[in-house]
């Protein structure tokens, strides 16, 4: 399982006229039962969302107010992810007779009041941004978006955005969809969102989401997600100048050559590109050749065997990369060590689809093979 989570918008995506059909909820329940996580990413304020969505507990986490609030349905804990709107701002809008609805972070109104809102922002010298959503006008602190809210949610769940499918329908969904490893637009989405999405559902709204959920369960989007540029690492260019890429989803590569021929140099360069794309890697390093990799944790040294539990716990954090240095493990002990290590790494990959890449150095050694 590569895509371990689905992040979905609410209005116009799973909901029609503010209501989620039972067939859609059932498909989402089946997705949860497959072992995947489910996240709701919406511009709605929490009190309103709770009223219209009785099944909110189905979601592992909810990003509300367009990235301003993080809500845990299990504990009812709310986390404010940005500053509250200044009272002076709200007072000036009221004095200007702009109809607004203020949440803990978001200030919402409707077109054509965006010009009046912008004028107040300029007069007060505030660092606020305006975001549109099919006629709705949302005012938020600079840098706050559905993408920033989803990033906070995934950090809590210890998941990588590469392993998340995002689905939406409107202007404010662009950022969070492109933050995900696979971006999907429902059939009723705005034209520009459809153009930028990786693919578009055949059916609109909840029916489209339900079909996507069933496809994730059936084959993990095999075929649909092949060739996604965000899931690939460029190796080189072919004779025509086109990139030669390898996918993190099931891709593998053998680096072979004579001793001193530059295999480690090539491998190091590849690891640098993996890091640039935001993927996680783990290096099995029998000879200590990768102990000095930048921004990478290293466990083990000539005197100490790397501790397995520490390695697995470190890799549970998606932004951490790891070198497992085996200089402290005797050659005849490698089979024992690997027999303990790989089942734990396989279990971690079953839960999180990470680490995305494993580099096994000196793979010709019999204890490793």
C-alpha positions as CSV (number, residue, x, y, z in Angstrom):
1,X,0.0,0.0,0.0
2,X,1.6,3.2,-1.2
3,X,-1.2,5.7,-0.7
4,X,-2.0,5.4,3.0
5,X,-4.3,8.4,3.4
6,X,-7.1,10.4,1.6
7,X,-7.4,14.2,2.2
8,X,-10.7,15.6,1.0
9,X,-12.4,18.9,0.7
10,X,-16.0,19.2,2.0
11,X,-18.4,21.5,0.1
12,X,-18.7,20.6,-3.5
13,X,-16.5,17.5,-3.0
14,X,-17.9,15.0,-0.5
15,X,-20.9,17.2,0.2
16,X,-23.7,18.5,-2.0
17,X,-25.6,21.5,-0.6
18,X,-23.8,20.9,2.6
19,X,-24.9,17.3,3.1
20,X,-22.8,14.1,2.6
21,X,-24.8,11.2,1.1
22,X,-24.8,7.9,3.1
23,X,-23.3,6.1,0.1
24,X,-20.3,8.5,0.2
25,X,-19.9,8.0,4.0
26,X,-20.0,4.2,3.5
27,X,-17.3,4.3,0.9
28,X,-15.1,6.4,3.3
29,X,-15.8,3.9,6.1
30,X,-14.5,1.1,3.9
31,X,-11.4,3.2,3.1
32,X,-10.8,3.5,6.9
33,X,-11.3,-0.2,7.3
34,X,-8.5,-0.8,4.7
35,X,-6.0,0.6,7.2
36,X,-5.8,4.1,5.6
37,X,-6.2,7.5,7.3
38,X,-8.9,9.9,6.4
39,X,-8.5,13.7,6.7
40,X,-11.0,16.5,6.1
41,X,-9.7,19.8,4.7
42,X,-12.2,22.5,4.6
43,X,-12.8,26.3,4.7
44,X,-15.8,25.9,7.0
45,X,-15.7,26.9,10.7
46,X,-15.9,24.1,13.2
47,X,-19.2,24.8,14.9
48,X,-20.9,24.9,11.5
49,X,-19.1,21.8,10.3
50,X,-20.2,19.8,13.4
51,X,-23.8,20.7,12.7
52,X,-23.9,19.6,9.1
53,X,-21.6,16.6,9.5
54,X,-22.8,14.2,12.3
55,X,-20.2,11.6,11.1
56,X,-17.2,13.9,11.7
57,X,-15.7,11.2,14.0
58,X,-15.0,9.2,10.9
59,X,-12.1,11.5,10.1
60,X,-8.7,11.1,11.9
61,X,-8.1,14.8,11.8
62,X,-10.0,17.8,10.5
63,X,-8.3,20.9,9.0
64,X,-10.9,23.7,9.3
65,X,-11.0,27.4,8.5
66,X,-8.9,26.9,5.4
67,X,-5.8,25.8,7.4
68,X,-6.4,28.0,10.5
69,X,-7.7,25.3,12.9
70,X,-6.7,21.6,13.5
71,X,-9.4,19.5,15.1
72,X,-9.1,16.0,16.5
73,X,-12.5,14.4,16.6
74,X,-11.4,11.7,19.0
75,X,-10.3,14.1,21.7
76,X,-12.3,17.2,20.6
77,X,-9.0,19.1,20.9
78,X,-8.7,22.2,18.8
79,X,-5.3,23.6,17.8
80,X,-5.1,27.2,16.5
81,X,-2.6,27.2,13.7
82,X,-2.5,31.0,13.1
83,X,-3.2,34.3,14.8
84,X,-6.8,35.3,15.6
85,X,-8.1,38.3,13.5
86,X,-7.4,41.7,15.1
87,X,-10.4,43.2,16.7
88,X,-9.6,46.5,15.0
89,X,-10.0,44.8,11.7
90,X,-13.4,43.3,12.6
91,X,-14.6,46.7,13.9
92,X,-13.6,48.5,10.7
93,X,-15.4,45.9,8.6
94,X,-18.5,46.3,10.7
95,X,-18.3,50.1,10.4
96,X,-18.0,49.7,6.6
97,X,-21.2,47.5,6.7
98,X,-19.3,44.5,5.3
99,X,-21.2,41.3,6.2
100,X,-18.7,39.0,7.8
101,X,-18.5,35.8,9.8
102,X,-15.5,35.5,12.0
103,X,-14.0,32.2,13.3
104,X,-11.0,31.7,15.5
105,X,-8.7,32.5,12.6
106,X,-10.7,33.1,9.5
107,X,-12.9,36.1,8.5
108,X,-15.4,35.3,5.8
109,X,-17.6,37.3,3.5
110,X,-18.9,37.2,-0.1
111,X,-18.2,38.8,-3.4
112,X,-18.2,41.7,-4.2
113,X,-17.1,42.8,-0.7
114,X,-13.5,41.8,-1.4
115,X,-12.6,45.4,-2.5
116,X,-13.9,46.9,0.8
117,X,-12.0,44.2,2.8
118,X,-8.8,44.9,0.9
119,X,-9.1,48.6,1.5
120,X,-9.4,48.0,5.3
121,X,-6.4,45.7,5.2
122,X,-4.4,48.5,3.5
123,X,-5.6,51.2,5.9
124,X,-4.6,49.2,9.0
125,X,-1.4,47.8,7.5
126,X,-2.2,44.2,8.2
127,X,-0.4,41.2,6.9
128,X,-3.5,39.4,5.7
129,X,-4.4,37.6,2.5
130,X,-7.7,37.1,0.6
131,X,-8.6,33.7,-0.8
132,X,-11.6,33.0,-3.0
133,X,-13.8,30.0,-3.0
134,X,-16.7,30.0,-5.5
135,X,-18.1,33.3,-4.5
136,X,-16.9,33.2,-0.9
137,X,-14.2,35.5,0.2
138,X,-11.9,34.3,3.0
139,X,-9.4,36.5,4.9
140,X,-6.5,34.7,6.6
141,X,-3.0,35.5,7.9
142,X,-0.3,35.4,5.3
143,X,0.9,31.9,4.6
144,X,-2.1,30.1,6.0
145,X,-3.8,27.8,3.5
146,X,-5.2,24.3,3.3
147,X,-1.7,23.1,2.4
148,X,-0.2,24.5,5.6
149,X,-3.0,23.0,7.7
150,X,-2.7,19.6,6.1
151,X,1.1,19.8,6.7
152,X,0.4,20.2,10.4
153,X,-2.1,17.3,10.4
154,X,0.3,15.0,8.6
155,X,3.1,15.9,11.1
156,X,0.9,14.7,13.9
157,X,0.1,11.5,12.1
158,X,3.8,11.1,11.0
159,X,2.9,10.7,7.4
160,X,4.5,12.0,4.3
161,X,2.5,14.1,1.8
162,X,3.9,11.8,-1.0
163,X,1.7,9.0,0.3
164,X,-1.5,11.1,0.5
165,X,-4.2,11.4,-2.2
166,X,-6.0,14.8,-2.2
167,X,-9.3,15.6,-3.8
168,X,-11.2,18.9,-4.2
169,X,-13.2,21.2,-6.4
170,X,-12.5,24.9,-6.0
171,X,-9.9,27.7,-6.1
172,X,-8.8,27.2,-2.5
173,X,-7.9,23.6,-3.1
174,X,-5.0,24.2,-5.5
175,X,-2.4,24.5,-2.8
176,X,-3.3,21.5,-0.8
177,X,-3.9,19.2,-3.8
178,X,-0.4,20.0,-5.1
179,X,1.0,19.4,-1.6
180,X,-0.2,15.8,-1.9
181,X,1.4,12.9,-3.7
182,X,-1.6,12.5,-6.0
183,X,-4.0,15.4,-6.9
184,X,-7.6,14.6,-7.9
185,X,-10.4,16.9,-9.0
186,X,-14.1,15.8,-8.9
187,X,-16.0,16.1,-12.1
188,X,-17.8,19.2,-11.0
189,X,-14.5,21.1,-10.1
190,X,-13.6,24.4,-11.6
191,X,-11.9,24.1,-15.1
192,X,-8.4,25.3,-13.9
193,X,-8.4,22.8,-11.0
194,X,-9.2,20.0,-13.5
195,X,-6.4,21.1,-15.7
196,X,-3.8,21.0,-12.9
197,X,-5.0,17.8,-11.3
198,X,-3.3,14.5,-12.0
199,X,-6.7,13.1,-12.9
200,X,-10.4,13.9,-12.7
201,X,-13.2,11.6,-11.4
202,X,-15.9,10.6,-13.9
203,X,-18.7,11.4,-11.4
204,X,-19.2,14.6,-9.5
205,X,-19.0,15.4,-5.7
206,X,-19.6,12.5,-3.3
207,X,-20.1,9.9,-6.0
208,X,-16.7,10.8,-7.4
209,X,-15.0,10.6,-4.0
210,X,-16.7,7.2,-3.4
211,X,-15.4,5.9,-6.7
212,X,-11.9,7.2,-5.8
213,X,-12.0,5.5,-2.4
214,X,-13.1,2.2,-3.9
215,X,-10.2,2.4,-6.5
216,X,-7.7,3.1,-3.7
217,X,-9.0,0.0,-1.9
218,X,-9.0,-2.2,-5.0
219,X,-5.6,-1.4,-6.5
220,X,-4.0,1.5,-4.6
221,X,-4.5,3.6,-7.8
222,X,-2.3,1.4,-9.8
223,X,-2.1,2.7,-13.4
224,X,-3.8,6.0,-12.6
225,X,-0.8,7.2,-10.5
226,X,2.0,5.9,-12.8
227,X,4.1,8.6,-14.3
228,X,3.4,11.2,-11.6
229,X,6.3,13.7,-11.8
230,X,6.1,14.2,-8.0
231,X,6.6,10.5,-7.4
232,X,9.8,10.3,-9.5
233,X,13.5,11.1,-9.1
234,X,15.4,12.2,-12.2
235,X,18.5,10.1,-12.9
236,X,19.8,11.6,-16.1
237,X,18.8,12.8,-19.6
238,X,18.5,10.6,-22.6
239,X,20.0,11.5,-26.0
240,X,16.9,13.6,-26.9
241,X,17.2,15.6,-23.6
242,X,14.2,14.0,-22.0
243,X,14.5,13.0,-18.3
244,X,15.1,9.4,-17.3
245,X,13.3,8.9,-14.0
246,X,12.7,6.3,-11.4
247,X,9.6,6.1,-9.3
248,X,9.5,5.8,-5.6
249,X,6.5,3.5,-6.1
250,X,8.0,0.1,-6.8
251,X,11.1,1.4,-8.6
252,X,14.5,-0.2,-8.1
253,X,18.0,0.4,-9.4
254,X,21.3,-1.5,-9.4
255,X,24.5,0.5,-9.4
256,X,27.4,-1.8,-10.5
257,X,31.0,-1.3,-11.4
258,X,34.6,-2.0,-10.6
259,X,36.1,-1.0,-7.2
260,X,37.0,2.7,-7.2
261,X,34.7,3.3,-10.3
262,X,32.5,5.8,-8.5
263,X,29.6,3.7,-7.4
264,X,29.4,5.5,-4.0
265,X,29.6,8.9,-5.7
266,X,26.7,8.0,-7.9
267,X,24.7,6.7,-5.0
268,X,25.4,9.8,-2.9
269,X,24.3,12.0,-5.8
270,X,21.1,10.0,-6.1
271,X,20.4,10.4,-2.4
272,X,20.8,14.2,-2.7
273,X,18.1,14.2,-5.4
274,X,15.9,12.0,-3.2
275,X,16.2,14.5,-0.4
276,X,15.5,17.4,-2.8
277,X,12.2,15.8,-3.7
278,X,11.2,15.3,-0.1
279,X,11.4,11.6,0.0
280,X,12.7,9.6,3.0
281,X,15.6,7.1,2.6
282,X,17.4,4.6,4.7
283,X,21.0,3.4,3.9
284,X,22.4,0.1,4.9
285,X,26.0,0.9,5.2
286,X,28.3,-2.1,5.9
287,X,31.6,-0.2,5.5
288,X,30.8,3.2,7.0
289,X,31.0,5.0,3.6
290,X,27.9,7.2,4.3
291,X,28.4,8.2,7.9
292,X,29.1,11.8,6.9
293,X,26.0,12.4,4.8
294,X,24.6,15.9,5.5
295,X,21.3,16.3,7.2
296,X,21.1,12.6,7.9
297,X,21.1,10.7,11.2
298,X,23.6,7.9,11.6
299,X,23.3,5.0,14.0
300,X,26.2,2.6,14.8
301,X,30.0,3.0,14.6
302,X,33.1,0.7,14.8
303,X,32.5,0.0,18.4
304,X,28.7,0.0,18.7
305,X,26.0,-2.0,16.8
306,X,23.1,0.2,15.6
307,X,20.1,-0.3,17.8
308,X,17.1,-1.6,15.9
309,X,14.4,0.0,17.9
310,X,16.1,3.4,17.7
311,X,16.4,3.1,13.9
312,X,12.7,2.3,13.5
313,X,11.6,5.0,15.8
314,X,13.7,7.6,14.0
315,X,12.3,6.5,10.6
316,X,8.7,7.0,11.9
317,X,9.4,10.7,11.4
318,X,9.0,11.4,7.7
319,X,11.5,14.1,7.5
320,X,14.3,12.1,9.1
321,X,16.7,10.1,6.9
322,X,18.9,7.4,8.3
323,X,22.3,5.6,7.7
324,X,22.6,2.3,9.5
325,X,26.3,1.9,10.0
326,X,27.3,-1.8,10.3
327,X,31.0,-1.4,11.2
328,X,30.2,-2.5,14.7
329,X,28.6,-5.7,13.5
330,X,30.8,-8.7,12.7
331,X,30.6,-10.1,9.2
332,X,29.2,-13.5,10.4
333,X,26.6,-11.6,12.4
334,X,25.1,-9.8,9.5
335,X,22.5,-12.4,8.7
336,X,21.3,-12.3,12.4
337,X,21.1,-8.5,12.3
338,X,19.3,-8.4,8.9
339,X,16.8,-11.1,10.0
340,X,15.8,-8.7,12.8
341,X,16.0,-5.4,10.9
342,X,14.1,-6.1,7.7
343,X,10.8,-7.4,9.2
344,X,10.6,-4.2,11.3
345,X,11.3,-2.1,8.2
346,X,8.6,-4.0,6.3
347,X,6.1,-3.4,9.1
348,X,6.9,0.3,9.0
349,X,6.4,0.4,5.2
350,X,3.1,-1.4,5.6
351,X,1.9,1.3,8.0
352,X,3.4,4.4,6.4
353,X,4.8,3.4,3.0
354,X,8.2,4.6,4.2
355,X,11.1,4.8,4.0
356,X,10.4,5.6,0.3
357,X,13.9,4.4,-0.7
358,X,16.3,1.8,0.7
359,X,20.0,2.0,-0.4
360,X,21.8,-1.3,0.3
361,X,25.5,-0.8,-0.1
362,X,27.9,-3.7,-0.8
363,X,24.9,-5.8,-1.9
364,X,27.2,-8.4,-3.4
365,X,28.2,-9.5,0.1
366,X,26.7,-13.0,0.8
367,X,25.4,-12.1,4.3
368,X,23.4,-9.2,2.7
369,X,22.1,-11.2,-0.2
